[in-house]
Amino acid sequence: MKSYIFDFFMLFLAVFCGYLAQWQLENSGEHRRERQFIQSLAEDIKKDTSVLTVYINFNQNRLYYCDSLQGYIRLTGNPVESNRFYDYSRELARYLRYFSTDRTIQQLKNAGNMRLIRDVEVSNAITDYDNKTKYLNEIDQRLIGEIGKYRDLLVGTLDLEDYDTQNPQGSFMANGIITKGNPGYIKMNSEYLKTYYNQAFTLKTFLNEVLYSAEDLKKEAVLLLDLLQREYNMDKPF
């Protein structure tokens, strides 16, 4: 009888130890994957902060050009020559899209890997960062729509045939090209100028919202990166 009990105990102990070894192996593997995801996420965030800096500076300049165009309209009343008007308007018709480096966050969400992030504070911070990124993408898209309306307005009032006779084909609105001559007007009066003024006003509203969101996201990125470095001792090798 004692022999059976001993054999049963040894069998139970072997199974239990095997379970512990398997659990330890899986836990060690998941811990390693978690740290790999965190390292990848930190690299993505660093790229995002660099892109956000360029994006913020670009749109801040667009905001200045809105003020310049509105000031020009107020001062001239009904401009005869189009040079300064075109120079300001050309800048307002340009845009720079914001694309985040979301490869790691998408992997965490789509494959159910968020469960690997054991720290609740880190998990919540990643979710908040992702939500703010989505919001910036949404209002960035709305800004592009408003810029499209401005482009349509510009094309409807400028004589682009006149422009093509003076400049290389395809140079209209292009970056880094010094034009040989600016287009004249097809039509321009106080009513059209008021429309331009109002459109610049609308662009300023969207630009301010985009800038606020982008600056907020950049702050969030810095805080999240600091949290990851602190919680995961990222100065140490993985």
N, C-alpha and C positions, 0 to 999 in steps of 0.2 A: 504493500500500500504506500509506504513511504517512498519507494522507488518511483511509483507513478506520479506522486505529488511533486517529487523533485524534478522528474522529467517535464511535467507540465510547467513548473516554475521556470525551468531553463528555456523551454520553448517560448513562453510568454516574454521572458527577458530578452531573448534573441529578437523576437518580433518588435518589441518596444524599442530596443536599441537601434534596430534597422529603421524604424519610423523616425527616431530622433536624428539619425544620420541623414536621412532623406530630407527631413525638415530643415536641418542645418544647411544642407547643400542648396536647397531651393531658396532659403532665406538669404544665404550668402550671394547667390546668383542675382536675386531681385535687388539686393542692396547695391551690388555692382552696377546693375542696369540703371537704378535710380541715380547714382552718381554720374553715370555717363550721360543721362538725360539732362541733368543739372549743368554739367560742363558744356553740353551742346547749347542749352538754353542761354547760358551766360554769354557764349560767343554770339548768338543771335541778337541778344540785347545790346551788346557793344556795337554791332553793325547798325541796329536801329537808332541808337543815339547819334551816330555819325550822320546817317541819312536824315534824321529829324533836324539836325543843325542846319544842313543845307536847305532843307524844305522850309524851315522857319525863315531863314535869311532871304530866300527867294520871294516868299509871299510878303515879307515885310517890305521889300522893294516895290512890289506891286501896289502895296498900300500907299507908298509915297507917290507913285505915279498917278494914282487916283486923285490925290490931293493936287498934284501938279496940273492935271487935266481940268479939274474943276476950277482951280484958280485961274488958269488960262482962259477958260470960257467966261468967267466973271469979268476979267479985265478987258478982253477984246470985244465981247458982245456979239460980233459977227465977223470972224476972221476971214480975210480975203485969201491969204496964202495958207497952205496946208502943212508946211514943214514941221513946225512945232506940234501942231495938232496930231499929225501922223506919227511923229516920234513918240509922243506920250501914248497914243492909242495902240501902237504896235506893241508896246510893253504890256499894256493891259490885256491884250489878246493872247499872250503867252501863258503857259501853265506848266507846272511840274507836279506830276502825280506822286503820291506817297504809297510806297509798297513796303510793308514790313517784312522782315525775315522771320516767317512764321513756321518754318519747317518743323521745329521741335515741338511747338505747341500743338500743331496739327497731329503729329505722331502721338503726343500724349493724349489728345482727345479722341482721335479716330480709332485707335487700337485699344482703348480702355486702359491706357498706361498711367492715367492720373492716380490710380490706386497705389502706384509705386511711390508716390510722394507722400511719405508718412507724416511729415511735419504739416500740421493744419494751417499754421500761419503762412507757410510757403505756398501751400496749395491755394489758399484764398488769394494771396498776392498775385499768383500766376493768372487766376481767373479774372481778377480785377484788371490786370494789365491787358489781357486778351479783350475784355469788354471795351476798354478805352481805345484800343487799337481799332476795333470794329466801328466805334462811333466816329473816329477820325476818318476812316475810309468812307463812311456814309456822307459826312459833310464835305469831304474832299470831292466826292462825286457830284454833289449839288453845286459846288463852286464851279466845277468844270462845265456844268449845264449853263450857268450864268455867263461864263466866259464865252460859250458858244453863241449865246444871244448877242453878246457884244460884238463878236466877229461878224455875225449876220448883219448887224447894224452898220458896221464899218464897211463891209463889202457893198452894202446898198447905197453908200454915199460917196465913196471914193472912185475916181476914174482909174481903174486898174489897167485899161488898155494904154493909157498914158504912162503908167508905171512900167509896163512891159517894154515900151519903146526905149526906156532909159536904163533898164537894169536886166541882169541875166534872168532867164526863165527859171522859175522855182525859188527865187530869192525872197518873195513876198512873205513877211513874218518870220523869215529864217533867222536863227541865232548867229551872231558873230559876223554878219555881213554889213559892210558899209555901203549904203545905197548911193548910186550916182545921181539920183533924183527922186524926189518923193511924188506920189500921185496927187493930181489936183482933185477937185470936187466934181462929182456929177451934179450934185445939188447940196446946198447948205443954206439954212436960214435959222432964225431964232427958235423955231419949233424943233428942228433937228438938234440944235445945240442943247436945248432943254432936255431932249430925250437922252443925249449923250451924258449930260450932267446927272440925270436921274439914274442912268445905268451905272455910272461910276459910283454913285451913292449906294446902289444895291450891291455892287461888287465889294465895296468897303465893308458892308454888313457881313457878307459871307467870309471875307478875308479875316475880319476880326474874330469871327467864330472859329475859323480854321486855326488861326494863330493861337487862340486861347487853348483849344483842344490839343494842338501839337506841343505846346509848351508844357501843358499838364501831363501829357503822355511821356514827354522827355523826363520830367521830374519823377514820374512813376517808374520809369526804366532805371534811373539812377538808384532809387530806393530798393527796387527789386534786386538789382545786381548786388547791392550792398548786403541785402538779406541773404542771398544765396552764398556769397563769400563768407559771411559770418556763420551761418548755420551748417555749412558743409566743409568748412576749413579748406577752402579751395586753393589756399597757398601751398597746401600739402599735395604731393602727387596722388593721382587717383589709382 
